[in-house]
Amino acid sequence: MLGSVSVKIIVREILPGLILSFLVAVVSKIIAIWLPSIGAATIAILLGILLGNTFCQSSILNKGTKFSESHLLEWSIVLLGFTVTFQTISKMGINGFLFIVLQMTTTIIGVYFIGQKMAFSKTTSLLMAGGNAVCGSSAIAAIAPEIRANDEEKGQIITLVNLLGTILMLTLPFLATFLYPEQALTQSAMIGGTLQSVGQVVASASMVSGEVVKWSTLFKIMRIMMIVVVVFAFGKFADKKIPQSEETVFHGHETKKIKLPLPWYIIGFLISCLINSFITLMPQIAEYAHLISTWFEITALAAIGLRLNFKRFFAEGLRFLVYAILVGVLQVVLVVLWIFVFKI
């Protein structure tokens, strides 16, 4: 009885934000009929940003938009696996893999170096490096306990990474199409190899084309799969390089080393991709998977827009904003360099 009451309360708390996110997605699909070159996904996140910073700022929406942003996008990625095969992924080749590894490695080194030169703490610099190199907030949450970062540092860097990701999300499509016209794989490498979160990758790629959405998501998935290696390496680095005086108690308890598996939706993507690669499925399955995935994706992007609070971004101060800008410039320079080296 108690359990059913709890479920009802949770559902009641989630519904307002979920319904609003879905309504924004529906409106965006309708507007996209007249603005097909922009696309429903782009319209959804921009409309969400507009509403989230004006009329839709009620705290009652928070849990529902958070649910839409995280869970719907994760399921969208799982369903994406039914529309691609390992044969498709293999087209990225060894050059694609090396491109991602070097893009991540040099981003981590460069971002950490900038942070140290700007007199940020080692833990803050590491969080910024990992968040930008791997997968934004998820990577920061995984790295924080390994390097003994406190909640204040974690919150500041999550805000900063989201700010930078939003700026790049809106600018990279134009830069990618300008530098690499009619080169979908190269455009995808720039977007999927740079942006911080999956949602930002999908939203940004949607401004270019559906093909770029698919390929850029695959590049992003390659980065996310490296999270276990990054968390392990950061923990070892912190053990050797962060003096006792810089360590903080995480949540007031002794830090325990934990080995994190891949995020569940990446495992789900690999399973669905495996099924699609070796079992002949009815064409309708891929069609329905794509349809549902698209609606989940657009609803999640609407929620991401609704949750972007510009006041919170600029409250962090000029020094943090300069750090974000320098990191963004670094990432763009590096991605152009490695695309050229590996001829993506």
Secondary structure, DSSP 8 states (H G I E B T S, - for coil): -HHHHHHHHHHHHHHHHHHHHHHHHHHHHHHHHH-TTT-HHHHHHHHHHHHHTTT---GGGHHHHHHIIIIIHHHHHHHHGGG--HHHHHTTHHHHHHHHHHHHHHHHHHHHHHHHHTT--HHHHHHHHHHHHTTTHHHHHHHHHHHT--HHHHHHHHHHHHHHHHHHHHHHHHHHHHHSTT-HHHHHHHHHTT-SSHHHHHHHHHTT-HHHHHHHHHHHHHHHTTHHHHHHHHHHHHHHHS-GGG---BTTB----------HHHHHHHHHHHHHHHS---HHHHHHHHHHHHHHHHHHHHHHHHH--HHHHHTT-HHHHHHHHHHHHHHHHHHHHHHHHHT-
